């Protein structure tokens, strides 16, 4: 499930969409996108000026019409993307209000824009932004556009980054735009359609470079390679630390119980039941273990804020992790108390009395 999209999206999307980085070619007014969308197995095709999670995004300042104008350096800012009309369908971005772009949103027509839910929430919190007009800082005179739709938020910078306000404009309303990435959604294995799609691009211009063909799942994997490696190292060291803690707890508790062999012999010589002595020693050892465990949990909770940067979609105070580690340590302390105590209670009291 692509985490930068809405949580209700199907899990199969990552395996059913892929992107090709291509030089933008619009002499046929975008009809090549319709030809790609018509290929067997393709359910949607679109183009965008920056591939998802590529770091190639731009920001533009804008000014909502009808509101007091702010100085240029203080006017609102949003991520800026130029897209084709099929891009949202290809990427599974949901339409929340209004409409998507159409073939009529081209040069000579009134300027239109689509905004993300995050942008709508920030600047029109209790209003419907559809139909409102904004002025985008574009070139010398800027660009006036009417908001025609609101779509769900995406994470185009990084998976761990919160969705930022985004502003989308129709690519048919711009002159030759230098670079676009193609996104295609398929109903089968996307890599099997890579060559037919490349061929469709080359029917427009045989010299068009097509590069970085990658499934969306591959794009996601590549984007998290570095944090995944850091997390792997952190997990290895954490596992080693847990093993050392288990060995240490077992060794200390076992030694402490063994040192009480003489005491155990005296208790049994005076008539104490073997089971009662065993329960006493285990209870005392487990009490010490739980006290140490409680102190460790408090320290761990205080230090988890330093781990937040290593985690995505997992809370630093993940209950399952704390419970599993606590149970492992408690079980080790129980075994370290029980096994030596059981061994000591089986020793002849006279031998135990002579134990030093």
Helices and strands as residue ranges (DSSP letters): G 11-15, E 17-23, H 31-37, E 42-48, E 58-64, G 72-74, E 76-83, H 87-91, E 95-98, E 112-116, H 117-123, E 133-136, E 143-151, E 166-170, G 171-173, E 179-186, G 190-193, H 194-204, E 210-215, H 216-223, H 225-258, H 261-269, H 274-303, G 304-306, G 308-310, H 319-345, H 349-353
